[in-house]
Amino acid sequence: MTKKSPYSVILSRRVTEKTATLERLQNATSNKSVARCKTPKYVFNVDPRANKNEIARAMEEIYAEQKVKVLSVNTLAINSKPRRVRGRLGKTASGKKAIITLAPGNSIEEL
């Protein structure tokens, strides 16, 4: 078995309004149930063939200088959806996303 590059496992960061809210949950104090969320969560697009252990190992390798410790990885398969653009049928891209939970006190700083 060949060793995969961590950048071939973790493809990109998924930036949406929902993921931004998920990342800010650790600093929220407005709601009691939200305030219990002490661990930061980040969402990434990953290789559809990657498993949870490979994703966690790749995250720790990519962010080694920040000493990031991954607690858990949850994965979701994204199915393609039919779309119609200018009268032509098409599909959106399918893939896989991973919600990565870090240890309390850890965070990912983008430069």
N, C-alpha and C positions, 0 to 999 in steps of 0.2 A: 504494500500500500504506500503510495506516495504522499508526502506531506503537502497539504494545501497551504497556499499563501493566505495570511489573515485577510488581505484585501480582496481575495477572490471569494471568501466566505461572507464578509460584511461588505455589501455593495455600496450603500449610501445611507445617510440619515434621512428618516422620513419626517418632513417638516409640514405639519398641518396645524390647524387651530386646536384640534383635539389632542394632538401629541404635545403641543406647547402647554396646554392645561395640565396634562399628566405630569410633565416635567416640573411644573411649579407647585405641585401638591405638597411637597415637603416643607415649603415656606408658608403655606396658607394657615391662618389661624382663625378665620372667620366662622368656621363650622366645627363642632366637636368631632364629628366623624372624619372630617377631612384632616383635622389637626393630628389624628393618630397615625397618619401616613408619614413615617420617619425616614423611609428609604426612597431614594430617587429612582425614577423609572424613565428609560429612554427607548425610543422606537427606531428600528433600523430596517431597511430592506436587505434581505439576505438571499444567498443562493438557495434555490428550491430544494436542492439535494442535500443541504447541510443539516446535521442534527444538532441537538441542543448542546452537547458537549463541545463540538467543534465551534459553535457560535460563542460560547463562553470563553474558550481558550483563545479564539481570535480577538475578542474584545480586550482581554487582559494583555495580549501581545501588542495590540495597536496603541493602547493607552498605558503602556508600562511605565513611562516617565511620570505619569500622574498617580501611579500606584493604585489603580482601580481594582477592586475585588468584586466579582460578580456573584450575587447570591442565588439568583434564579433566572431562567430564560423561559418565556412562554412564546410559542410560535403559532402563527395563523396562516393558512393558505388563502391567497387572494385569487379568486376565480375571475376570468375575463367576462365582461358584460357586452352584450350587443349594443352598438351605437350606430346612428345614422347621421352622416355628415354630408350636406349638399345632395341628398337623395341617394347616396351610396351607402351600402351596408358595410360595417366594419366591426372591430372588437377592440376593447381596451386590453392592455397588457395584463397577463396573469403573473403571479409570483408568490413570494413568501415574505412575511414580515415577522420580526421578533421584538417582543417587549422585554427589555433587559432591566432587571432590578439590581441595583448596586448596594453595597454595604452602607449602613448609616454613616454620614459624614463624607462620603465620596461624592464626587461630581465630575462631569466631563466639561472641561473648559475648551471651547473652540477658539482657535487663534485667527 
